[in-house]
Amino acid sequence: MRNILITGGTGFIGSHTCVNLLEEGFNITVVDSLKNSSINVLKGIKKILELSNKYDANKINFYKGDIRNRTFLREVFLEAENKSKPIDGVIHFAGLKAVGESIAKPLLYWDVNVNGSINLLKIMEENNCRTILFTSSAAVYGNSKEIPF
C-alpha cells in the first residue's frame, strides 16, 4: 500500500500526517475543502520536506473539494488510477469539529460528517479500496472530568 488519500489533509493533524507519509516514501492525494485550513499549508509541507531533502512534487497531489460531492470524489479516484497510482487506502480527517457550532448547526454537522463519510465509503467501494483509518475528535466526549473517557 503506497498510494494514500488523505481527506482533510491541510488541517493540523492531516498536514502532519502528510509530512510523515511523504518522508516514508508514500504517494499521497490530499482532498480538502479549505473551509478550516489554507492552501498555504501545502507550502509548509514542501518547506519541511525540502529541509530533509525528501521533497518530491510527484508524490503529492492536491484537490480542493467537498467529500459530500460524489462526482468530485469519483474524479479524484479516477485521476489517481489514470496516473497509475490507484488509491490503496484512505486516512479520513475531513469533517467539522467545533462543539459550539455543532450545537447551533446540527444538520450541517450531520451532513458534512456523516453524509460526507458515507459518500467517501461508497466511492471507495466503487474503486475496490477497502482500507480506511477514520479519526475523530476528543470533543465527542464532552467535558468529562474522568479519565479514561
N, CA, C and O atoms as a GROMACS GRO file, in nm:
protein
  596
    1MET      N    1   0.085  -0.117   0.000
    1MET     CA    2   0.000   0.000   0.000
    1MET      C    3   0.089   0.124   0.000
    1MET      O    4   0.153   0.155   0.100
    2ARG      N    5   0.092   0.192  -0.113
    2ARG     CA    6   0.182   0.307  -0.126
    2ARG      C    7   0.111   0.435  -0.166
    2ARG      O    8   0.172   0.542  -0.163
    3ASN      N    9  -0.017   0.428  -0.204
    3ASN     CA   10  -0.089   0.544  -0.252
    3ASN      C   11  -0.206   0.573  -0.158
    3ASN      O   12  -0.304   0.499  -0.154
    4ILE      N   13  -0.194   0.680  -0.082
    4ILE     CA   14  -0.288   0.708   0.025
    4ILE      C   15  -0.363   0.838  -0.003
    4ILE      O   16  -0.303   0.940  -0.038
    5LEU      N   17  -0.494   0.834   0.013
    5LEU     CA   18  -0.578   0.953   0.008
    5LEU      C   19  -0.594   1.004   0.150
    5LEU      O   20  -0.628   0.929   0.241
    6ILE      N   21  -0.568   1.133   0.169
    6ILE     CA   22  -0.586   1.195   0.299
    6ILE      C   23  -0.693   1.302   0.286
    6ILE      O   24  -0.670   1.406   0.224
    7THR      N   25  -0.809   1.277   0.345
    7THR     CA   26  -0.914   1.378   0.345
    7THR      C   27  -0.886   1.473   0.461
    7THR      O   28  -0.845   1.429   0.569
    8GLY      N   29  -0.908   1.601   0.439
    8GLY     CA   30  -0.874   1.698   0.543
    8GLY      C   31  -0.724   1.712   0.560
    8GLY      O   32  -0.675   1.741   0.669
    9GLY      N   33  -0.651   1.690   0.452
    9GLY     CA   34  -0.505   1.684   0.458
    9GLY      C   35  -0.434   1.816   0.481
    9GLY      O   36  -0.314   1.817   0.505
   10THR      N   37  -0.505   1.928   0.473
   10THR     CA   38  -0.439   2.056   0.504
   10THR      C   39  -0.475   2.105   0.644
   10THR      O   40  -0.437   2.215   0.683
   11GLY      N   41  -0.548   2.025   0.718
   11GLY     CA   42  -0.575   2.058   0.857
   11GLY      C   43  -0.453   2.028   0.943
   11GLY      O   44  -0.352   1.981   0.891
   12PHE      N   45  -0.462   2.055   1.072
   12PHE     CA   46  -0.347   2.039   1.161
   12PHE      C   47  -0.294   1.896   1.163
   12PHE      O   48  -0.178   1.872   1.131
   13ILE      N   49  -0.378   1.802   1.199
   13ILE     CA   50  -0.333   1.662   1.208
   13ILE      C   51  -0.310   1.606   1.068
   13ILE      O   52  -0.215   1.531   1.046
   14GLY      N   53  -0.395   1.642   0.974
   14GLY     CA   54  -0.380   1.595   0.837
   14GLY      C   55  -0.247   1.635   0.774
   14GLY      O   56  -0.182   1.555   0.708
   15SER      N   57  -0.207   1.760   0.796
   15SER     CA   58  -0.082   1.808   0.736
   15SER      C   59   0.039   1.739   0.798
   15SER      O   60   0.136   1.709   0.728
   16HIS      N   61   0.034   1.714   0.928
   16HIS     CA   62   0.145   1.642   0.992
   16HIS      C   63   0.152   1.498   0.942
   16HIS      O   64   0.260   1.442   0.926
   17THR      N   65   0.036   1.439   0.918
   17THR     CA   66   0.032   1.303   0.863
   17THR      C   67   0.090   1.302   0.722
   17THR      O   68   0.163   1.210   0.685
   18CYS      N   69   0.058   1.405   0.643
   18CYS     CA   70   0.114   1.416   0.507
   18CYS      C   71   0.266   1.417   0.512
   18CYS      O   72   0.331   1.345   0.436
   19VAL      N   73   0.322   1.498   0.601
   19VAL     CA   74   0.468   1.506   0.613
   19VAL      C   75   0.526   1.369   0.644
   19VAL      O   76   0.622   1.326   0.580
   20ASN      N   77   0.469   1.302   0.743
   20ASN     CA   78   0.522   1.171   0.782
   20ASN      C   79   0.514   1.069   0.670
   20ASN      O   80   0.609   0.995   0.646
   21LEU      N   81   0.402   1.065   0.600
   21LEU     CA   82   0.388   0.969   0.491
   21LEU      C   83   0.483   0.999   0.376
   21LEU      O   84   0.542   0.908   0.318
   22LEU      N   85   0.496   1.127   0.342
   22LEU     CA   86   0.589   1.164   0.235
   22LEU      C   87   0.733   1.132   0.274
   22LEU      O   88   0.811   1.086   0.190
   23GLU      N   89   0.769   1.153   0.400
   23GLU     CA   90   0.905   1.118   0.445
   23GLU      C   91   0.930   0.968   0.433
   23GLU      O   92   1.044   0.924   0.414
   24GLU      N   93   0.824   0.890   0.445
   24GLU     CA   94   0.837   0.745   0.435
   24GLU      C   95   0.824   0.694   0.291
   24GLU      O   96   0.831   0.574   0.267
   25GLY      N   97   0.807   0.786   0.196
   25GLY     CA   98   0.807   0.747   0.055
   25GLY      C   99   0.670   0.718  -0.005
   25GLY      O  100   0.662   0.670  -0.119
   26PHE      N  101   0.563   0.744   0.068
   26PHE     CA  102   0.430   0.721   0.014
   26PHE      C  103   0.395   0.827  -0.090
   26PHE      O  104   0.448   0.938  -0.088
   27ASN      N  105   0.306   0.791  -0.181
   27ASN     CA  106   0.241   0.886  -0.270
   27ASN      C  107   0.112   0.926  -0.199
   27ASN      O  108   0.038   0.840  -0.151
   28ILE      N  109   0.086   1.056  -0.192
   28ILE     CA  110  -0.037   1.098  -0.124
   28ILE      C  111  -0.122   1.185  -0.214
   28ILE      O  112  -0.072   1.264  -0.295
   29THR      N  113  -0.250   1.167  -0.197
   29THR     CA  114  -0.350   1.252  -0.261
   29THR      C  115  -0.423   1.321  -0.147
   29THR      O  116  -0.479   1.256  -0.059
   30VAL      N  117  -0.423   1.452  -0.150
   30VAL     CA  118  -0.486   1.532  -0.044
   30VAL      C  119  -0.615   1.591  -0.099
   30VAL      O  120  -0.617   1.652  -0.206
   31VAL      N  121  -0.722   1.572  -0.024
   31VAL     CA  122  -0.851   1.632  -0.055
   31VAL      C  123  -0.889   1.720   0.063
   31VAL      O  124  -0.887   1.676   0.178
   32ASP      N  125  -0.923   1.845   0.034
   32ASP     CA  126  -0.964   1.936   0.142
   32ASP      C  127  -1.051   2.045   0.082
   32ASP      O  128  -1.026   2.092  -0.029
   33SER      N  129  -1.152   2.085   0.155
   33SER     CA  130  -1.239   2.194   0.111
   33SER      C  131  -1.177   2.330   0.143
   33SER      O  132  -1.222   2.432   0.091
   34LEU      N  133  -1.077   2.332   0.228
   34LEU     CA  134  -1.010   2.453   0.275
   34LEU      C  135  -1.103   2.542   0.358
   34LEU      O  136  -1.076   2.661   0.376
   35LYS      N  137  -1.211   2.484   0.410
   35LYS     CA  138  -1.303   2.560   0.494
   35LYS      C  139  -1.237   2.599   0.626
   35LYS      O  140  -1.259   2.709   0.676
   36ASN      N  141  -1.158   2.510   0.682
   36ASN     CA  142  -1.093   2.535   0.811
   36ASN      C  143  -0.941   2.533   0.801
   36ASN      O  144  -0.872   2.512   0.901
   37SER      N  145  -0.888   2.553   0.682
   37SER     CA  146  -0.744   2.550   0.663
   37SER      C  147  -0.708   2.640   0.546
   37SER      O  148  -0.790   2.719   0.499
   38SER      N  149  -0.586   2.627   0.499
   38SER     CA  150  -0.539   2.714   0.392
   38SER      C  151  -0.452   2.636   0.294
   38SER      O  152  -0.385   2.539   0.332
   39ILE      N  153  -0.455   2.678   0.170
   39ILE     CA  154  -0.369   2.618   0.068
   39ILE      C  155  -0.222   2.640   0.103
   39ILE      O  156  -0.136   2.564   0.059
   40ASN      N  157  -0.194   2.743   0.181
   40ASN     CA  158  -0.056   2.772   0.221
   40ASN      C  159   0.005   2.659   0.305
   40ASN      O  160   0.128   2.651   0.316
   41VAL      N  161  -0.077   2.574   0.362
   41VAL     CA  162  -0.026   2.459   0.438
   41VAL      C  163   0.059   2.371   0.348
   41VAL      O  164   0.158   2.314   0.393
   42LEU      N  165   0.021   2.359   0.221
   42LEU     CA  166   0.100   2.276   0.128
   42LEU      C  167   0.240   2.333   0.110
   42LEU      O  168   0.336   2.258   0.093
   43LYS      N  169   0.252   2.465   0.112
   43LYS     CA  170   0.384   2.528   0.104
   43LYS      C  171   0.467   2.492   0.228
   43LYS      O  172   0.588   2.469   0.219
   44GLY      N  173   0.402   2.487   0.343
   44GLY     CA  174   0.471   2.448   0.466
   44GLY      C  175   0.518   2.304   0.461
   44GLY      O  176   0.629   2.273   0.505
   45ILE      N  177   0.435   2.216   0.408
   45ILE     CA  178   0.474   2.075   0.392
   45ILE      C  179   0.597   2.067   0.302
   45ILE      O  180   0.693   1.995   0.332
   46LYS      N  181   0.594   2.141   0.193
   46LYS     CA  182   0.706   2.141   0.099
   46LYS      C  183   0.834   2.189   0.168
   46LYS      O  184   0.939   2.128   0.152
   47LYS      N  185   0.826   2.298   0.245
   47LYS     CA  186   0.944   2.353   0.314
   47LYS      C  187   1.003   2.252   0.412
   47LYS      O  188   1.124   2.234   0.418
   48ILE      N  189   0.916   2.187   0.488
   48ILE     CA  190   0.964   2.088   0.586
   48ILE      C  191   1.038   1.975   0.514
   48ILE      O  192   1.145   1.934   0.557
   49LEU      N  193   0.981   1.926   0.406
   49LEU     CA  194   1.042   1.814   0.334
   49LEU      C  195   1.169   1.857   0.260
   49LEU      O  196   1.262   1.777   0.246
   50GLU      N  197   1.174   1.980   0.214
   50GLU     CA  198   1.296   2.029   0.149
   50GLU      C  199   1.412   2.033   0.248
   50GLU      O  200   1.527   2.009   0.211
   51LEU      N  201   1.383   2.064   0.374
   51LEU     CA  202   1.489   2.068   0.476
   51LEU      C  203   1.554   1.932   0.496
   51LEU      O  204   1.672   1.922   0.527
   52SER      N  205   1.475   1.827   0.476
   52SER     CA  206   1.529   1.691   0.493
   52SER      C  207   1.562   1.627   0.358
   52SER      O  208   1.589   1.507   0.351
   53ASN      N  209   1.560   1.708   0.252
   53ASN     CA  210   1.588   1.659   0.116
   53ASN      C  211   1.496   1.544   0.075
   53ASN      O  212   1.538   1.454   0.002
   54LYS      N  213   1.370   1.548   0.122
   54LYS     CA  214   1.276   1.441   0.088
   54LYS      C  215   1.157   1.492   0.009
   54LYS      O  216   1.057   1.421  -0.006
   55TYR      N  217   1.166   1.615  -0.042
   55TYR     CA  218   1.052   1.667  -0.118
   55TYR      C  219   1.056   1.615  -0.261
   55TYR      O  220   1.159   1.622  -0.328
   56ASP      N  221   0.943   1.562  -0.306
   56ASP     CA  222   0.927   1.515  -0.443
   56ASP      C  223   0.786   1.555  -0.487
   56ASP      O  224   0.688   1.495  -0.443
   57ALA      N  225   0.777   1.655  -0.572
   57ALA     CA  226   0.648   1.707  -0.616
   57ALA      C  227   0.561   1.599  -0.682
   57ALA      O  228   0.439   1.613  -0.686
   58ASN      N  229   0.621   1.494  -0.732
   58ASN     CA  230   0.546   1.386  -0.796
   58ASN      C  231   0.474   1.297  -0.696
   58ASN      O  232   0.392   1.214  -0.735
   59LYS      N  233   0.505   1.313  -0.568
   59LYS     CA  234   0.447   1.225  -0.467
   59LYS      C  235   0.326   1.285  -0.397
   59LYS      O  236   0.267   1.221  -0.309
   60ILE      N  237   0.288   1.408  -0.434
   60ILE     CA  238   0.173   1.472  -0.369
   60ILE      C  239   0.083   1.537  -0.473
   60ILE      O  240   0.128   1.608  -0.562
   61ASN      N  241  -0.046   1.509  -0.460
   61ASN     CA  242  -0.148   1.571  -0.544
   61ASN      C  243  -0.253   1.632  -0.452
   61ASN      O  244  -0.292   1.571  -0.353
   62PHE      N  245  -0.298   1.751  -0.486
   62PHE     CA  246  -0.399   1.819  -0.405
   62PHE      C  247  -0.523   1.848  -0.488
   62PHE      O  248  -0.514   1.889  -0.604
   63TYR      N  249  -0.639   1.825  -0.427
   63TYR     CA  250  -0.767   1.855  -0.490
   63TYR      C  251  -0.854   1.930  -0.390
   63TYR      O  252  -0.882   1.880  -0.281
   64LYS      N  253  -0.896   2.049  -0.430
   64LYS     CA  254  -0.988   2.126  -0.345
   64LYS      C  255  -1.129   2.079  -0.376
   64LYS      O  256  -1.174   2.084  -0.490
   65GLY      N  257  -1.198   2.034  -0.273
   65GLY     CA  258  -1.334   1.989  -0.293
   65GLY      C  259  -1.394   1.936  -0.165
   65GLY      O  260  -1.328   1.927  -0.062
   66ASP      N  261  -1.520   1.902  -0.175
   66ASP     CA  262  -1.601   1.861  -0.061
   66ASP      C  263  -1.633   1.712  -0.072
   66ASP      O  264  -1.675   1.665  -0.177
   67ILE      N  265  -1.612   1.640   0.036
   67ILE     CA  266  -1.638   1.496   0.033
   67ILE      C  267  -1.786   1.463   0.021
   67ILE      O  268  -1.822   1.346   0.001
   68ARG      N  269  -1.872   1.560   0.033
   68ARG     CA  270  -2.015   1.535   0.011
   68ARG      C  271  -2.047   1.526  -0.138
   68ARG      O  272  -2.157   1.486  -0.175
   69ASN      N  273  -1.952   1.563  -0.222
   69ASN     CA  274  -1.972   1.565  -0.367
   69ASN      C  275  -1.915   1.435  -0.426
   69ASN      O  276  -1.794   1.422  -0.445
   70ARG      N  277  -2.003   1.341  -0.456
   70ARG     CA  278  -1.959   1.211  -0.507
   70ARG      C  279  -1.889   1.222  -0.642
   70ARG      O  280  -1.793   1.150  -0.668
   71THR      N  281  -1.936   1.311  -0.727
   71THR     CA  282  -1.872   1.329  -0.858
   71THR      C  283  -1.727   1.372  -0.840
   71THR      O  284  -1.638   1.321  -0.907
   72PHE      N  285  -1.705   1.465  -0.750
   72PHE     CA  286  -1.570   1.510  -0.719
   72PHE      C  287  -1.484   1.394  -0.671
   72PHE      O  288  -1.372   1.375  -0.720
   73LEU      N  289  -1.534   1.316  -0.576
   73LEU     CA  290  -1.456   1.203  -0.524
   73LEU      C  291  -1.427   1.100  -0.633
   73LEU      O  292  -1.317   1.046  -0.639
   74ARG      N  293  -1.525   1.073  -0.717
   74ARG     CA  294  -1.501   0.980  -0.828
   74ARG      C  295  -1.387   1.028  -0.917
   74ARG      O  296  -1.301   0.949  -0.958
   75GLU      N  297  -1.385   1.158  -0.946
   75GLU     CA  298  -1.280   1.216  -1.029
   75GLU      C  299  -1.143   1.202  -0.963
   75GLU      O  300  -1.044   1.176  -1.031
   76VAL      N  301  -1.136   1.220  -0.832
   76VAL     CA  302  -1.010   1.205  -0.760
   76VAL      C  303  -0.958   1.062  -0.775
   76VAL      O  304  -0.840   1.042  -0.807
   77PHE      N  305  -1.044   0.964  -0.752
   77PHE     CA  306  -1.004   0.824  -0.765
   77PHE      C  307  -0.967   0.791  -0.910
   77PHE      O  308  -0.870   0.718  -0.934
   78LEU      N  309  -1.043   0.843  -1.005
   78LEU     CA  310  -1.015   0.816  -1.146
   78LEU      C  311  -0.881   0.876  -1.188
   78LEU      O  312  -0.803   0.810  -1.258
   79GLU      N  313  -0.853   0.999  -1.148
   79GLU     CA  314  -0.725   1.061  -1.182
   79GLU      C  315  -0.608   0.983  -1.123
   79GLU      O  316  -0.505   0.967  -1.189
   80ALA      N  317  -0.624   0.934  -1.001
   80ALA     CA  318  -0.517   0.854  -0.940
   80ALA      C  319  -0.494   0.727  -1.021
   80ALA      O  320  -0.380   0.687  -1.044
   81GLU      N  321  -0.602   0.665  -1.063
   81GLU     CA  322  -0.593   0.544  -1.146
   81GLU      C  323  -0.525   0.576  -1.280
   81GLU      O  324  -0.439   0.500  -1.326
   82ASN      N  325  -0.563   0.687  -1.341
   82ASN     CA  326  -0.506   0.726  -1.470
   82ASN      C  327  -0.357   0.760  -1.460
   82ASN      O  328  -0.284   0.749  -1.559
   83LYS      N  329  -0.311   0.800  -1.342
   83LYS     CA  330  -0.169   0.830  -1.321
   83LYS      C  331  -0.092   0.705  -1.276
   83LYS      O  332   0.023   0.713  -1.234
   84SER      N  333  -0.158   0.591  -1.285
   84SER     CA  334  -0.100   0.462  -1.240
   84SER      C  335  -0.062   0.465  -1.093
   84SER      O  336   0.035   0.401  -1.051
   85LYS      N  337  -0.140   0.540  -1.015
   85LYS     CA  338  -0.121   0.545  -0.870
   85LYS      C  339  -0.257   0.528  -0.803
   85LYS      O  340  -0.304   0.618  -0.732
   86PRO      N  341  -0.322   0.412  -0.825
   86PRO     CA  342  -0.456   0.394  -0.767
   86PRO      C  343  -0.451   0.402  -0.615
   86PRO      O  344  -0.356   0.356  -0.552
   87ILE      N  345  -0.554   0.460  -0.559
   87ILE     CA  346  -0.560   0.480  -0.414
   87ILE      C  347  -0.578   0.346  -0.345
   87ILE      O  348  -0.675   0.274  -0.369
   88ASP      N  349  -0.481   0.314  -0.258
   88ASP     CA  350  -0.483   0.187  -0.185
   88ASP      C  351  -0.558   0.197  -0.053
   88ASP      O  352  -0.617   0.100  -0.007
   89GLY      N  353  -0.555   0.315   0.007
   89GLY     CA  354  -0.617   0.333   0.137
   89GLY      C  355  -0.644   0.480   0.163
   89GLY      O  356  -0.591   0.568   0.094
   90VAL      N  357  -0.728   0.505   0.263
   90VAL     CA  358  -0.770   0.640   0.296
   90VAL      C  359  -0.746   0.666   0.444
   90VAL      O  360  -0.774   0.581   0.529
   91ILE      N  361  -0.695   0.784   0.474
   91ILE     CA  362  -0.692   0.834   0.612
   91ILE      C  363  -0.789   0.950   0.613
   91ILE      O  364  -0.768   1.051   0.546
   92HIS      N  365  -0.895   0.936   0.690
   92HIS     CA  366  -1.010   1.027   0.684
   92HIS      C  367  -1.009   1.125   0.802
   92HIS      O  368  -1.048   1.091   0.913
   93PHE      N  369  -0.964   1.248   0.773
   93PHE     CA  370  -0.963   1.356   0.872
   93PHE      C  371  -1.070   1.462   0.842
   93PHE      O  372  -1.094   1.548   0.926
   94ALA      N  373  -1.133   1.457   0.726
   94ALA     CA  374  -1.225   1.563   0.686
   94ALA      C  375  -1.348   1.564   0.775
   94ALA      O  376  -1.408   1.459   0.802
   95GLY      N  377  -1.385   1.681   0.818
   95GLY     CA  378  -1.506   1.695   0.897
   95GLY      C  379  -1.504   1.825   0.974
   95GLY      O  380  -1.402   1.893   0.985
   96LEU      N  381  -1.620   1.858   1.026
   96LEU     CA  382  -1.632   1.976   1.111
   96LEU      C  383  -1.620   1.933   1.255
   96LEU      O  384  -1.659   1.822   1.290
   97LYS      N  385  -1.564   2.021   1.342
   97LYS     CA  386  -1.535   1.977   1.478
   97LYS      C  387  -1.563   2.079   1.588
   97LYS      O  388  -1.539   2.049   1.705
   98ALA      N  389  -1.611   2.196   1.556
   98ALA     CA  390  -1.632   2.297   1.659
   98ALA      C  391  -1.759   2.265   1.738
   98ALA      O  392  -1.869   2.262   1.682
   99VAL      N  393  -1.744   2.242   1.868
   99VAL     CA  394  -1.856   2.198   1.951
   99VAL      C  395  -1.969   2.300   1.951
   99VAL      O  396  -2.085   2.265   1.930
  100GLY      N  397  -1.936   2.426   1.975
  100GLY     CA  398  -2.040   2.528   1.981
  100GLY      C  399  -2.118   2.538   1.851
  100GLY      O  400  -2.241   2.546   1.852
  101GLU      N  401  -2.045   2.539   1.741
  101GLU     CA  402  -2.112   2.547   1.611
  101GLU      C  403  -2.195   2.422   1.584
  101GLU      O  404  -2.301   2.431   1.522
  102SER      N  405  -2.149   2.307   1.630
  102SER     CA  406  -2.224   2.184   1.606
  102SER      C  407  -2.358   2.186   1.679
  102SER      O  408  -2.456   2.125   1.633
  103ILE      N  409  -2.363   2.255   1.792
  103ILE     CA  410  -2.489   2.268   1.867
  103ILE      C  411  -2.581   2.365   1.794
  103ILE      O  412  -2.702   2.344   1.786
  104ALA      N  413  -2.523   2.472   1.742
  104ALA     CA  414  -2.602   2.573   1.670
  104ALA      C  415  -2.647   2.524   1.532
  104ALA      O  416  -2.752   2.564   1.483
  105LYS      N  417  -2.566   2.438   1.469
  105LYS     CA  418  -2.595   2.393   1.332
  105LYS      C  419  -2.585   2.240   1.320
  105LYS      O  420  -2.501   2.190   1.246
  106PRO      N  421  -2.669   2.168   1.393
  106PRO     CA  422  -2.655   2.022   1.394
  106PRO      C  423  -2.676   1.957   1.258
  106PRO      O  424  -2.611   1.857   1.227
  107LEU      N  425  -2.765   2.010   1.176
  107LEU     CA  426  -2.788   1.948   1.045
  107LEU      C  427  -2.669   1.965   0.953
  107LEU      O  428  -2.639   1.876   0.874
  108LEU      N  429  -2.601   2.079   0.961
  108LEU     CA  430  -2.479   2.099   0.882
  108LEU      C  431  -2.374   1.996   0.923
  108LEU      O  432  -2.310   1.935   0.837
  109TYR      N  433  -2.355   1.977   1.052
  109TYR     CA  434  -2.255   1.882   1.102
  109TYR      C  435  -2.292   1.740   1.062
  109TYR      O  436  -2.205   1.661   1.027
  110TRP      N  437  -2.419   1.707   1.068
  110TRP     CA  438  -2.464   1.574   1.024
  110TRP      C  439  -2.434   1.556   0.876
  110TRP      O  440  -2.383   1.452   0.835
  111ASP      N  441  -2.465   1.658   0.798
  111ASP     CA  442  -2.444   1.649   0.653
  111ASP      C  443  -2.297   1.631   0.619
  111ASP      O  444  -2.261   1.541   0.544
  112VAL      N  445  -2.212   1.717   0.675
  112VAL     CA  446  -2.069   1.710   0.644
  112VAL      C  447  -2.006   1.583   0.700
  112VAL      O  448  -1.940   1.509   0.627
  113ASN      N  449  -2.025   1.557   0.828
  113ASN     CA  450  -1.954   1.448   0.894
  113ASN      C  451  -2.010   1.310   0.863
  113ASN      O  452  -1.934   1.216   0.840
  114VAL      N  453  -2.140   1.297   0.862
  114VAL     CA  454  -2.199   1.164   0.838
  114VAL      C  455  -2.218   1.140   0.688
  114VAL      O  456  -2.167   1.041   0.635
  115ASN      N  457  -2.290   1.228   0.622
  115ASN     CA  458  -2.313   1.207   0.479
  115ASN      C  459  -2.183   1.212   0.399
  115ASN      O  460  -2.165   1.136   0.304
  116GLY      N  461  -2.093   1.302   0.437
  116GLY     CA  462  -1.962   1.306   0.369
  116GLY      C  463  -1.886   1.176   0.384
  116GLY      O  464  -1.828   1.126   0.288
  117SER      N  465  -1.887   1.120   0.504
  117SER     CA  466  -1.818   0.993   0.527
  117SER      C  467  -1.884   0.879   0.450
  117SER      O  468  -1.815   0.793   0.395
  118ILE      N  469  -2.015   0.879   0.446
  118ILE     CA  470  -2.086   0.775   0.369
  118ILE      C  471  -2.052   0.786   0.221
  118ILE      O  472  -2.028   0.685   0.155
  119ASN      N  473  -2.048   0.907   0.168
  119ASN     CA  474  -2.009   0.926   0.027
  119ASN      C  475  -1.870   0.872   0.002
  119ASN      O  476  -1.846   0.801  -0.095
  120LEU      N  477  -1.778   0.906   0.091
  120LEU     CA  478  -1.640   0.858   0.078
  120LEU      C  479  -1.637   0.706   0.076
  120LEU      O  480  -1.571   0.646  -0.009
  121LEU      N  481  -1.707   0.642   0.169
  121LEU     CA  482  -1.709   0.496   0.175
  121LEU      C  483  -1.768   0.434   0.049
  121LEU      O  484  -1.720   0.331   0.001
  122LYS      N  485  -1.871   0.496  -0.005
  122LYS     CA  486  -1.933   0.444  -0.128
  122LYS      C  487  -1.837   0.454  -0.247
  122LYS      O  488  -1.828   0.361  -0.327
  123ILE      N  489  -1.766   0.565  -0.258
  123ILE     CA  490  -1.671   0.580  -0.368
  123ILE      C  491  -1.552   0.486  -0.350
  123ILE      O  492  -1.500   0.432  -0.447
  124MET      N  493  -1.511   0.467  -0.226
  124MET     CA  494  -1.405   0.369  -0.200
  124MET      C  495  -1.450   0.231  -0.246
  124MET      O  496  -1.374   0.159  -0.310
  125GLU      N  497  -1.572   0.195  -0.212
  125GLU     CA  498  -1.624   0.064  -0.252
  125GLU      C  499  -1.628   0.051  -0.404
  125GLU      O  500  -1.590  -0.054  -0.458
  126GLU      N  501  -1.672   0.155  -0.474
  126GLU     CA  502  -1.675   0.153  -0.621
  126GLU      C  503  -1.536   0.128  -0.679
  126GLU      O  504  -1.522   0.071  -0.787
  127ASN      N  505  -1.434   0.171  -0.606
  127ASN     CA  506  -1.296   0.160  -0.654
  127ASN      C  507  -1.218   0.048  -0.587
  127ASN      O  508  -1.095   0.043  -0.593
  128ASN      N  509  -1.291  -0.042  -0.522
  128ASN     CA  510  -1.230  -0.157  -0.456
  128ASN      C  511  -1.121  -0.116  -0.357
  128ASN      O  512  -1.021  -0.186  -0.341
  129CYS      N  513  -1.140  -0.004  -0.293
  129CYS     CA  514  -1.047   0.045  -0.190
  129CYS      C  515  -1.111   0.013  -0.056
  129CYS      O  516  -1.214   0.070  -0.020
  130ARG      N  517  -1.050  -0.078   0.017
  130ARG     CA  518  -1.113  -0.131   0.138
  130ARG      C  519  -1.037  -0.102   0.267
  130ARG      O  520  -1.063  -0.164   0.370
  131THR      N  521  -0.944  -0.008   0.261
  131THR     CA  522  -0.866   0.024   0.380
  131THR      C  523  -0.890   0.170   0.417
  131THR      O  524  -0.869   0.261   0.336
  132ILE      N  525  -0.935   0.192   0.540
  132ILE     CA  526  -0.961   0.328   0.586
  132ILE      C  527  -0.920   0.340   0.733
  132ILE      O  528  -0.943   0.250   0.814
  133LEU      N  529  -0.858   0.451   0.762
  133LEU     CA  530  -0.831   0.489   0.901
  133LEU      C  531  -0.919   0.609   0.927
  133LEU      O  532  -0.900   0.714   0.866
  134PHE      N  533  -1.014   0.596   1.017
  134PHE     CA  534  -1.108   0.702   1.049
  134PHE      C  535  -1.070   0.762   1.183
  134PHE      O  536  -1.043   0.691   1.280
  135THR      N  537  -1.068   0.893   1.187
  135THR     CA  538  -1.034   0.961   1.312
  135THR      C  539  -1.152   1.045   1.358
  135THR      O  540  -1.243   1.076   1.282
  136SER      N  541  -1.147   1.080   1.484
  136SER     CA  542  -1.250   1.166   1.540
  136SER      C  543  -1.183   1.264   1.635
  136SER      O  544  -1.062   1.262   1.654
  137SER      N  545  -1.264   1.347   1.694
  137SER     CA  546  -1.214   1.448   1.787
  137SER      C  547  -1.247   1.406   1.930
  137SER      O  548  -1.351   1.344   1.954
  138ALA      N  549  -1.160   1.440   2.023
  138ALA     CA  550  -1.189   1.414   2.164
  138ALA      C  551  -1.309   1.495   2.210
  138ALA      O  552  -1.364   1.469   2.317
  139ALA      N  553  -1.349   1.595   2.131
  139ALA     CA  554  -1.465   1.677   2.167
  139ALA      C  555  -1.593   1.594   2.178
  139ALA      O  556  -1.688   1.637   2.244
  140VAL      N  557  -1.597   1.477   2.115
  140VAL     CA  558  -1.718   1.394   2.123
  140VAL      C  559  -1.744   1.347   2.266
  140VAL      O  560  -1.855   1.305   2.298
  141TYR      N  561  -1.642   1.354   2.353
  141TYR     CA  562  -1.656   1.308   2.490
  141TYR      C  563  -1.704   1.418   2.584
  141TYR      O  564  -1.726   1.391   2.702
  142GLY      N  565  -1.720   1.540   2.535
  142GLY     CA  566  -1.767   1.649   2.620
  142GLY      C  567  -1.660   1.693   2.719
  142GLY      O  568  -1.540   1.680   2.693
  143ASN      N  569  -1.703   1.745   2.831
  143ASN     CA  570  -1.612   1.797   2.933
  143ASN      C  571  -1.600   1.702   3.052
  143ASN      O  572  -1.605   1.745   3.167
  144SER      N  573  -1.585   1.576   3.024
  144SER     CA  574  -1.575   1.476   3.130
  144SER      C  575  -1.453   1.503   3.217
  144SER      O  576  -1.345   1.538   3.168
  145LYS      N  577  -1.470   1.487   3.346
  145LYS     CA  578  -1.359   1.503   3.441
  145LYS      C  579  -1.287   1.370   3.466
  145LYS      O  580  -1.177   1.368   3.521
  146GLU      N  581  -1.350   1.260   3.426
  146GLU     CA  582  -1.293   1.128   3.449
  146GLU      C  583  -1.212   1.082   3.329
  146GLU      O  584  -1.252   1.101   3.214
  147ILE      N  585  -1.098   1.022   3.358
  147ILE     CA  586  -1.014   0.963   3.254
  147ILE      C  587  -0.994   0.816   3.291
  147ILE      O  588  -0.968   0.790   3.408
  148PRO      N  589  -1.005   0.720   3.203
  148PRO     CA  590  -1.032   0.739   3.060
  148PRO      C  591  -1.179   0.776   3.037
  148PRO      O  592  -1.266   0.748   3.120
  149PHE      N  593  -1.203   0.838   2.923
  149PHE     CA  594  -1.339   0.880   2.887
  149PHE      C  595  -1.426   0.760   2.864
  149PHE      O  596  -1.544   0.775   2.833
   0.00000   0.00000   0.00000
